[in-house]
Amino acid sequence: MRTFEWASVNLAPSEFPSVLPVLVFDKLALAASKILHKEPNCIKLDETSGLDSNSRVVVVGDVHGQLHDTLFLLKDAGFPSDDRFFVFNGDYVDRGAWGLEVFLLLLSWKVLMPKRIYLLRGNHESKYCTSVYGFEKEVLTKYGDNGKHVYRKCLGCFEGLPLACIIAGTTYTAHGGLFRGNPVAAPPSKRSKKKKQKKNRKVVHDTASSSSDPLTLGSLEELAKARRSVLDPPWKGPNLIPGDILWSDPSTVAGLSPNNERGIGLLWGPDCTEEFLKKFDLKLIIRSHEGPDARDKRSDLGGMEMGYTVDHSVESGKLITLFSAPDYPQFQATRERYGNKAAYIVLEPPGFDTPSFRVFDAVTPRPTVNPYYDFEEVIDSDEELDMGTMVPESGAEQ
């Protein structure tokens, strides 16, 4: 941590291999990837994980490559330890200039204390987002000739990141939020089945919800079975749960509907929050995904000036959006910055379901550094998703 902080001030980005040689990076990425890929889609953080009456759980929202603010957060919250657990809610990279340092730092903590720090996946941990919003160029700049190799290894780690976490059986956390259930397809008739077998054709089913297939909330059982190891979560086909969890947003309008603004994921209302909490005996949902720029366009929900908002308050509990990158984004296309504070949440026993908010300001001054993406063109990035460039992986719809 001290070395990364020192290097960010004293070394050019191209000198980063002198801080972390590629051979050391390879060992770290391999060790972390093995741990991540063995974890389930939904982490269960409970007494079997070491959670007890002396424990605290720190939940962190988007940090977006803001190394110095992330270092402050870790020091302020108290580092991972026997009685202090961390759940990071995704979006470690892009937008900020030190996404590589942030991600490698958190991977290092994961390898050091794999049962005390959990790294969930955000929508920016994808090939598409990182190719547009800076992380790929950042890695290529810092590792030069080895940049493509390092970037591929990082993508491999992204694929292994779990999607969600349930803390003490009471609190659900995921980057975007809730997800749809898989539609139940009608069984084929014997005649059609026989015909397909005779012609030996490979049948591709497109089970994306249509107007005739009403959307319903998914179950934890369906979440457990979803295939998360995709570089870019698909927006059509049978494997929609990863995209929903990473890209969905809450709404004040009741019901469940496609998230047309983003082009992927869902919008869900307070009634869906109540249904999800009640069905799975939960008290709290913590999600992230929306910073001050996103909330500036949504008059129906609270702003992100303090790093968090309570979006739904229903009979069974609450839905909170948490954002941990202060004075975001690092590179601003307009003269007037958002100047937002950031926050993290501490959950305490006995229930681990009552959030204690810790609000903090950006660390200043930040070291001078050039952006790795055209921030003037993609300031509204997440709302201008170019679906045409997100080609589903081979077999993603089968």
MODA-V848645 format. One record per pair of residues at least 12 apart in sequence whose C-alpha atoms are under 7 Angstrom apart, sorted by the first residue. I is the first residue (numbers start at 1). J is the second residue. D is the distance in whole Angstrom. If there is no record, write none. Layout:
i: (I/I)
j: (J/J)
d: (D/D)
This chain:
i: (4/8/9/13/13/14/14/14/15/16/16/17/28/29/31/32/32/32/33/33/36/36/37/39/40/40/41/41/41/41/41/42/42/42/42/42/43/43/43/44/44/44/45/45/45/46/46/49/53/53/54/55/55/55/55/56/56/56/56/56/56/57/57/57/57/57/57/58/58/58/58/58/58/58/59/59/59/59/59/59/60/60/60/60/60/60/61/61/61/61/61/61/61/61/62/62/62/62/62/62/62/62/62/63/63/63/63/64/64/64/64/64/64/64/64/65/65/65/65/65/65/65/65/65/66/66/66/66/67/67/67/68/69/69/80/80/81/84/85/85/86/86/86/87/87/87/88/88/88/89/89/89/89/89/89/89/90/90/90/90/90/91/91/91/91/93/93/94/94/94/94/94/95/95/95/95/96/97/97/99/100/119/120/120/120/120/121/121/121/121/121/122/122/123/123/125/126/126/126/126/127/127/127/128/128/132/133/134/134/136/137/138/139/155/159/159/159/159/160/168/168/169/170/170/170/170/170/170/170/171/171/171/171/171/172/172/172/173/173/173/174/174/174/175/175/175/175/175/176/176/176/176/176/176/176/176/177/177/177/177/177/178/178/178/179/179/179/179/179/180/180/180/180/180/181/181/181/181/182/204/205/206/206/206/207/207/208/208/208/215/215/223/226/226/227/228/232/234/234/235/237/237/238/243/243/244/244/247/247/248/248/248/249/249/249/250/250/250/251/251/251/252/252/252/253/254/254/254/254/255/255/255/255/256/256/261/262/262/262/262/263/270/270/274/274/274/277/278/283/283/283/283/284/284/284/284/285/285/285/286/286/286/286/287/287/287/288/288/288/291/291/292/292/292/292/304/305/305/306/306/306/306/306/307/307/307/307/307/307/307/307/308/308/308/308/308/309/309/322/322/323/323/324/324/324/325/326/326/326/326/326/327/327/327/327/328/331/331/332/333/333/333/341/341/341/342/342/342/343/343/343/343/344/344/344/345/345)
j: (101/367/367/141/142/141/142/143/142/142/143/143/108/153/111/107/110/111/157/160/160/161/160/162/162/224/162/163/164/223/224/162/163/164/165/224/164/165/166/165/166/167/166/167/168/167/168/115/349/350/83/83/84/348/349/83/84/85/346/347/348/84/85/86/346/347/348/85/86/87/344/345/346/347/86/87/88/344/345/346/87/88/89/324/344/345/88/89/90/288/322/323/324/344/89/90/91/92/288/289/323/324/325/91/92/324/325/91/92/93/94/95/96/99/325/92/93/94/95/96/97/98/99/102/96/97/98/325/98/101/102/363/362/363/116/117/116/116/116/117/116/117/118/117/118/119/118/119/120/119/120/121/122/174/175/288/119/120/121/122/175/122/123/124/125/124/135/124/130/133/134/135/133/134/329/330/330/371/372/135/139/161/161/162/163/164/158/161/162/163/175/175/246/246/247/158/155/158/231/232/155/231/232/232/390/373/373/372/373/151/372/372/151/231/228/229/230/231/229/351/352/282/281/282/283/284/351/352/353/282/283/284/285/353/284/285/286/285/286/287/245/286/287/245/246/287/288/289/245/246/247/248/249/287/288/289/245/246/248/249/287/244/245/248/217/218/241/244/245/215/216/217/218/241/216/217/218/219/218/398/398/237/238/397/237/238/236/237/238/256/257/241/239/241/239/242/390/392/396/264/396/397/397/264/265/265/266/264/265/265/266/267/266/267/268/267/268/269/267/268/269/269/270/300/269/268/269/270/271/268/269/271/272/268/269/383/382/383/384/385/385/312/314/314/315/316/316/316/316/317/318/353/317/318/319/353/318/319/320/319/320/321/322/320/321/322/321/322/323/304/323/304/305/338/340/340/340/341/340/341/342/343/359/322/323/324/340/341/342/343/359/320/321/322/323/343/321/322/343/344/342/343/342/343/344/342/340/341/342/361/362/339/340/341/362/340/371/375/375/375/376/379/359/360/361/359/360/361/357/358/359/360/357/358/359/357/358)
d: (7/7/6/7/5/6/4/7/7/6/7/6/7/7/7/6/7/6/5/6/5/6/4/7/6/7/5/5/6/7/5/6/6/5/5/6/6/4/6/6/5/6/6/5/6/6/5/7/6/6/6/4/6/7/7/6/5/6/7/6/5/6/5/6/6/5/7/6/5/6/7/6/5/6/6/5/6/6/5/6/6/5/6/6/5/7/6/5/7/5/5/5/5/7/7/6/5/6/6/7/5/5/6/6/5/5/5/6/5/5/6/6/5/6/7/6/5/6/7/4/6/5/4/6/5/7/6/7/6/7/6/6/6/6/6/7/7/7/5/6/6/5/6/6/5/6/6/5/6/7/5/7/7/6/5/7/7/5/5/4/6/5/7/5/6/7/6/7/6/5/5/5/6/6/6/7/6/6/7/6/7/6/5/5/5/6/7/5/6/6/7/5/6/5/6/6/7/7/5/5/7/6/6/7/6/7/6/5/5/6/6/6/6/7/7/5/6/6/6/7/6/7/7/4/5/7/7/7/6/6/6/5/6/6/6/5/6/6/5/6/7/7/5/7/5/5/5/6/5/5/5/5/6/6/6/6/5/7/6/7/6/7/6/7/6/6/6/5/6/6/6/4/4/7/5/5/3/7/7/6/6/5/7/7/5/5/5/5/6/6/7/7/6/6/7/6/7/6/7/6/7/4/6/7/6/4/6/6/5/5/5/6/6/5/7/5/5/6/6/6/5/5/6/7/5/7/4/6/6/6/5/7/6/5/7/6/7/5/7/6/7/6/7/6/7/6/6/6/6/5/7/6/5/5/6/6/6/5/6/6/5/6/7/6/5/6/5/5/6/6/6/5/7/7/7/7/5/6/6/5/6/7/7/6/5/6/7/5/4/5/7/7/5/5/6/6/5/7/7/7/6/6/5/5/6/5/5/5/5/6/5/4/5/6/6/7/7/7/7/6/5/7/7/6/5/6/5/6/6/5/4/6/6/5/7/5/6)
